[in-house]
Amino acid sequence: MSDVGRHHRQVLLPQVGPRGQRALSGSHVLFVGCGALGSFAIDQLARAGVGTLTLVDRDVVEATNLQRQTLYVESDVRAGTPKAEAAASRVSAIDSSLRVHPVVEHFGPDNAEELLAGVDLVIDGLDNFPSRYLLNDACVQLGIPWIHGGAVGSTGTSMTVRPGLTPCLRCLFPDPPPPGVTPTCDTAGVLAPVVATVASHQVMEALKLLLGDFGALDGGLRSWDSWRNLRSRMSLEGVRRDDCRCCALGEYDHLDSPAPSAVSLCGRNAVQIIPEVGSEALDLPALARRLRDHGEFSVVSGLLQGVLHDAAGVDGDSVELTVFPDGRAIVGGGSRPDFARGIYARYVGH
């Protein structure tokens, strides 16, 4: 199938045209996270003809993903296929001429710069704040634009960061929230339409950037509450801070710091997670209430303890979760750090 025929309706647009289509074909986009936002954006930018896609995700496809993660099907769940590989397979089925690079890894300080090498743009499909702040630091340091997206419940946000030209994430929010404070998709749920709304904004901004139409960029922090029919835009003009530790002072704390400690516990089939963000004592009773739909949890002797009903361990064992007041946790059900980090991000949050 010719590129002209495939992208004919898109090339008709004066904002694209044949030259713009060639620009898309020569572009390289990195997707960090291939979950709800990532899978939608991957699908749309692949269909738009972005020539090279690098897909990074540490998790495998689960049944609960199918409600909103549009690249995956039941056979991916049965096979336990890593999301990056399942997404790459679907992209190749959409357009076999695209260059697709699946990376089944945790995005962290040890591989961030390597993964960002040679890319033109980054799409944020992450599910936790430490990784998002790490992505901000890495993109600012390397001068690579990235498009933030987040969705939980019926709400979502998106903004575009152009290093040196716009505020970065840390201009608006200098520090990530402490563990256990913010809801996650696994504790608060998420509706597919809000995912599509946020990811559509990310994709539209991506196309404008890749086509070089910078004057058409949004230039704001967009927020939606799709259930309540609310949407807002906060202008980012004049918001860039002269004292921002990242984009003004060049202090890349999240990129320079070690990854959150994840240590396998000898003989226990469990991993200890020590979050990189310090905090005051967590409200463990509140966290127990958030988790009550996902398992049996209680606070005993100052610790939150319980078993998750909607998650399976590495070998199919039950997943036990113990959370300490300082945010530290022990995740039972497997000795793999990437598995434990995923459970922590989904159920405790960052």
C-alpha positions in Angstrom: 0.0 0.0 0.0 1.5 3.4 -1.0 2.0 6.1 1.6 0.1 8.5 -0.7 -2.9 6.3 -0.6 -2.7 5.4 3.0 -2.4 9.0 4.2 -4.3 10.8 1.4 -7.0 12.3 3.7 -4.3 13.7 6.0 -2.1 15.0 3.1 -5.1 17.0 1.8 -4.8 19.2 4.9 -2.8 22.4 4.1 -1.2 22.0 7.6 0.3 18.7 6.4 0.7 18.3 2.6 3.3 16.1 1.0 6.2 17.8 2.7 4.6 17.4 6.1 3.9 13.8 5.5 7.6 13.3 4.7 8.5 15.1 7.9 6.3 12.7 9.9 7.8 9.7 8.1 11.3 10.9 9.1 10.4 11.5 12.8 11.2 9.4 15.8 8.8 9.4 18.8 9.5 7.7 22.1 6.5 6.5 24.1 7.3 6.1 27.8 4.5 3.8 29.0 2.3 1.7 26.8 -0.8 1.6 29.0 -4.0 3.6 28.4 -2.6 6.9 27.2 0.4 5.3 25.5 -1.6 2.7 23.6 -4.0 5.3 22.2 -1.3 7.7 21.2 0.8 4.9 19.7 -2.1 3.8 17.6 -2.9 7.3 16.3 0.7 8.4 15.5 1.4 5.1 13.8 -1.7 5.6 11.6 -0.5 9.2 11.0 2.7 7.8 9.5 5.4 8.6 12.2 8.3 6.6 10.8 10.1 5.4 14.0 8.4 4.5 17.2 10.2 3.4 20.4 7.9 1.8 22.9 9.0 1.5 26.6 7.0 -0.4 29.2 7.9 -2.8 32.0 4.5 -4.5 32.4 2.6 -7.3 30.7 -1.0 -7.2 29.4 -3.7 -8.0 32.0 -7.4 -8.5 31.6 -8.2 -5.3 33.4 -6.3 -3.4 30.7 -8.7 -4.2 27.9 -11.3 -1.8 29.1 -9.3 1.2 28.0 -5.9 0.1 26.5 -6.9 0.0 22.8 -3.9 -1.8 21.3 -4.5 -5.1 23.2 -6.7 -8.2 22.9 -7.5 -11.3 24.9 -4.8 -13.4 23.3 -2.2 -10.9 24.7 -3.7 -11.5 28.2 -3.6 -15.3 27.8 0.0 -15.2 26.6 1.1 -12.7 29.3 2.7 -10.7 26.5 4.8 -7.6 27.6 2.9 -4.5 26.6 5.8 -3.1 24.6 6.0 -6.2 22.5 2.2 -6.5 22.0 2.0 -2.8 21.0 4.9 -3.3 18.6 3.1 -6.2 17.0 -0.1 -4.3 16.6 1.8 -1.3 15.1 3.4 -3.6 12.5 0.0 -5.0 11.6 -1.2 -1.4 11.1 1.7 -0.3 9.0 4.5 -2.8 8.2 6.7 0.0 6.8 7.2 1.7 10.2 10.3 1.1 12.3 9.2 -0.1 15.8 11.5 -0.7 18.7 9.9 -2.4 21.8 11.8 -2.0 25.0 10.6 -4.2 27.9 12.3 -2.2 30.7 11.6 0.0 33.7 12.3 3.7 32.7 14.8 4.9 35.2 17.9 7.0 35.7 20.1 4.2 34.5 18.6 4.1 31.0 16.8 7.4 30.5 19.5 9.1 28.5 20.1 6.1 26.3 16.4 5.7 25.5 16.1 9.4 24.6 19.1 9.4 22.2 18.1 10.4 18.7 14.4 11.0 19.4 12.5 14.1 18.3 9.6 14.0 20.8 8.5 12.0 23.9 4.9 11.1 24.8 4.2 10.6 28.5 2.1 7.5 29.2 3.5 7.0 32.7 1.5 5.9 35.7 3.6 7.4 38.5 5.1 10.7 39.5 8.8 9.8 40.1 9.2 8.5 36.6 7.4 11.6 35.2 9.7 13.9 37.1 12.7 11.9 35.9 11.4 12.2 32.3 11.0 16.0 32.7 14.6 16.2 34.0 16.0 14.1 31.2 14.1 15.9 28.4 15.1 19.4 29.8 18.7 18.4 30.0 18.8 17.0 26.5 16.5 19.7 25.0 13.9 17.2 23.8 10.2 18.3 23.8 7.7 16.1 25.7 4.0 16.0 26.1 2.6 15.3 29.5 -0.6 13.4 30.0 -2.4 12.0 33.0 -5.8 10.4 33.5 -7.6 8.9 36.6 -11.2 8.5 37.4 -13.1 10.9 35.1 -10.4 13.6 35.1 -7.3 14.2 33.1 -4.5 16.8 32.3 -2.1 17.5 29.5 0.6 20.0 28.7 3.4 20.4 26.3 7.0 21.1 27.5 9.5 22.7 25.1 12.8 22.9 27.0 14.2 26.5 27.0 10.9 27.9 25.6 8.1 26.9 28.0 7.8 26.1 31.7 8.8 22.6 32.6 6.8 20.3 34.9 8.8 21.5 37.9 8.1 25.2 37.2 4.4 24.3 38.0 4.9 21.6 40.5 8.4 21.7 42.0 8.1 18.4 43.8 6.1 15.2 43.3 3.5 14.4 45.9 4.5 11.9 48.5 3.6 8.2 48.3 0.0 7.2 49.2 -1.5 10.6 48.7 -2.8 10.7 45.1 -5.3 8.2 43.6 -4.2 5.7 40.9 -6.2 4.0 38.2 -6.1 0.8 40.3 -7.6 2.5 43.4 -9.9 5.1 41.9 -10.6 3.6 38.5 -10.5 5.3 35.1 -13.0 5.8 32.2 -11.9 5.1 28.7 -13.4 8.4 27.3 -11.2 10.6 29.5 -8.2 8.6 28.4 -9.1 9.2 24.8 -9.6 12.9 25.5 -6.2 13.4 27.1 -4.4 11.2 24.6 -6.0 13.0 21.7 -4.7 16.3 23.0 -1.2 14.7 23.3 -1.4 13.4 19.7 -2.6 16.7 18.3 0.2 18.6 20.0 2.7 15.9 18.8 1.6 16.4 15.2 2.0 20.2 15.5 5.5 19.8 16.9 6.6 17.2 14.3 5.2 19.4 11.5 6.9 22.5 12.9 3.7 24.5 13.4 4.8 25.8 16.7 2.4 28.8 16.7 -0.5 26.4 16.7 0.6 24.7 20.0 -1.8 24.9 22.9 0.5 26.7 25.2 -1.5 25.8 28.3 -2.1 23.2 31.0 -5.4 21.5 30.0 -7.7 19.9 32.5 -10.8 17.9 32.0 -13.5 16.3 34.2 -15.5 14.5 31.5 -18.2 13.2 33.8 -19.1 16.7 35.1 -18.6 18.2 31.6 -15.9 20.6 32.9 -12.8 21.6 31.1 -10.2 24.4 31.8 -7.0 25.8 30.4 -4.4 27.5 32.5 -2.1 29.7 30.4 1.6 29.0 30.8 2.7 32.4 29.6 4.9 33.9 32.2 4.8 30.8 34.4 8.4 29.7 33.7 10.3 30.3 36.9 13.8 31.8 37.2 14.4 29.7 40.3 13.2 26.4 38.9 15.7 23.8 40.0 15.4 22.0 36.7 15.1 24.3 33.7 16.6 27.4 35.2 19.3 26.1 37.6 20.1 22.9 35.8 19.8 20.7 38.9 18.5 17.4 37.6 17.8 15.8 40.9 15.5 13.0 39.6 17.8 12.1 36.8 20.9 12.1 39.0 19.4 10.2 41.9 19.3 6.4 42.0 16.2 4.6 41.0 13.8 3.8 43.8 15.3 1.0 45.8 13.8 -2.4 45.1 15.6 -5.2 46.8 14.7 -8.9 46.7 14.3 -10.4 50.1 16.2 -13.6 50.5 14.0 -16.7 51.0 10.8 -14.7 51.1 9.7 -14.4 47.4 9.2 -10.7 48.1 10.7 -7.4 47.3 11.2 -4.3 49.5 10.4 -1.0 47.9 11.9 2.2 49.3 10.4 5.2 47.5 12.8 8.0 46.3 10.5 10.7 47.6 10.5 11.2 51.3 7.4 12.1 53.2 5.8 12.5 56.5 4.0 9.6 58.0 1.4 8.1 55.6 -2.3 8.0 56.5 -2.4 4.2 56.5 -6.1 4.0 57.5 -7.0 6.1 54.5 -4.9 3.9 52.2 -6.6 0.9 53.6 -10.0 2.4 52.7 -8.7 3.1 49.1 -7.6 -0.6 48.8 -10.7 -2.2 50.3 -12.2 -2.9 46.8 -9.0 -4.7 45.8 -8.4 -7.0 48.8 -8.5 -7.5 52.5 -6.4 -4.8 54.3 -6.1 -3.6 57.8 -3.7 -1.5 59.9 -2.1 -3.7 62.6 0.7 -2.5 64.9 1.2 0.6 62.8 1.5 -1.3 59.5 -0.9 -1.7 56.6 -1.1 -5.4 55.7 -3.2 -7.4 53.3 -3.6 -9.5 50.2 -4.6 -8.2 46.8 -7.5 -10.0 45.1 -7.1 -8.5 41.7 -3.4 -9.0 41.1 -1.4 -12.2 40.6 2.2 -12.8 41.6 5.0 -13.8 39.2 4.1 -17.5 39.3 0.4 -17.0 40.0 0.8 -16.7 43.7 -1.3 -14.2 45.7 0.2 -10.8 46.2 0.8 -9.7 49.7 1.3 -6.1 50.5 2.8 -4.5 53.6 3.2 -0.7 53.8 5.1 1.2 56.4 4.3 4.7 57.6 7.4 6.1 55.8 6.1 4.8 52.4 8.4 1.8 52.4 6.6 -1.4 51.4 7.2 -5.2 51.0 5.5 -6.8 48.0 5.1 -10.5 48.2 4.3 -12.8 45.3 7.6 -12.6 43.3 11.2 -11.7 43.6 11.4 -9.5 40.5 12.0 -5.8 41.3 10.1 -4.7 38.1 7.1 -6.6 39.2 7.2 -5.1 42.7 7.6 -1.6 41.4 4.6 -2.1 39.2 2.4 -3.3 42.2 3.7 -0.4 44.3 2.9 2.2 41.6 -0.6 0.8 40.9 -1.8 0.3 44.5 0.2 2.6 46.7 1.0 5.3 44.2 3.8 7.8 44.2 
